[in-house]
Amino acid sequence: MLRKRGHRPAFANGIILLAVPAVALLLATRASVDSLIALYAIGVFTGFMMAGSGPTRHHWTQRTGHWRAGCVVNALAAVVSGAVVLIFAWPVRSSNRPRVRWRAVRRESCCCCPVARIRR
């Protein structure tokens, strides 16, 4: 079953492109579940932070209807999610490889900044 390549090479190549960084991440963290959970939380809450900051910008620029309430709620969500990212990324003294977490935060922010500049 796994000897043949799929009839859609894009899917097969995508699986390979996801598997290589996954193995590198396992090797970098020495398969520590604590580090991997922290990296997962950083990725998830970075997405939540982006999901809160986008509508905040929308409400701030459009200013229609109840824009102040929407702006406050979404900005609060973005700030709280950002605080959670910083909490998970903060190096812990008992951790044997804390720098890996900071690399993940830098990678996430580098991926997010170009997306934030997209105009329709």
N, C-alpha and C positions, 0 to 999 in steps of 0.2 A: 504494500500500500504506500509506503513512504519512499519506495525506490524510484518512482516516476515523478517527474516534475509536474506541477499542476497545469491544466490547460490554460490557466490565466497567469502568465508570468509575473504580472504586477503583484498579485497576491503572494506568490511564492517569494518574490524578492522582498516584499514588505515584511514577511515573516522572518526572513534572514536579517533584514535591517533592524528589526526589533530584538531578535535573539542575541545579536552580537553585543549591543550595549547592556542587555540584561545580564549576560555572562560577565561582562566587565564590571558591572555594578556588584555582582555577587563576589567577585574576586577582590574588589576594592574594599568592601565592607567585611570581608572574610565570612560572609554568610551570616552575619550577626542580625538576628531578628529585630533587636532593639533599634539598630541603625536603619534597617530597611523600613520598619514601620515609621520612623521619623521622616525618612525621605518620601515615603508615600504621603504622609500628612502634609509635608511641605508642598508637594505637587498639587494635592487636592485643595488646600486652603489658598494657594496662589491662584488657582482657578476661581475660587469663591471671591477672592479679592478683585480679580478682573471683572467678575460678574457684578460686583457692587459698584465698581468705579465707572463702568460704561454707562449705566443708567443715570448715575450721578451727573456725568458730563452732559448727557442728553437733557436732563431736567434743567441743568444750569444754563444751557444754551437756548433751549426752546421756550421755557418759562410760560407754559400754558396750563390752565386749570389749577390743580393743587400741586404746583411744581415745588413749593418749599417743603411740603411734607415728604414727597417722593425723594427730593434731594437729601433731606436729613436722614431718612431711613436707609437709603442706598449708601450714603457716605458712611454712616455708622457701621453698616455691614462690611464695607471695604476696610475701615479702620480696624475693626475687631478681627477680621480675617488676617489682615497684615500683622497684627499683634500676635496671633497664633502662629503665623509663619516664623516670626522672630523668636518666639518661645521655643519652637521645635528646632530652629537652626542654631540656637545658642549652644556653644560647646559645653558639654558636661564633663566634669573632671574625671568621673569614673569611666567615661567612654575612652576606648583605646584609639579611635580614629575620628575625632570630631571635625576635622577639616573637610571631610567628604560632604557633610551637611551644608557647609558654607558654599562649596562648589555647586551644589544643587540649587541653592538660592540664586547664585550668580547666573547659572545657566537658565533658570526659569525667567529671571528678569531680563536677560539678554534676548530671550525668545519673545517676551511680551512687549518690549519697547518698540520694535518695528511694527507690530500689529497695531499698537495704539496710534501710530501716525497715519494709518490708512484712512483715506477720505473717499467718500462715495460721490 
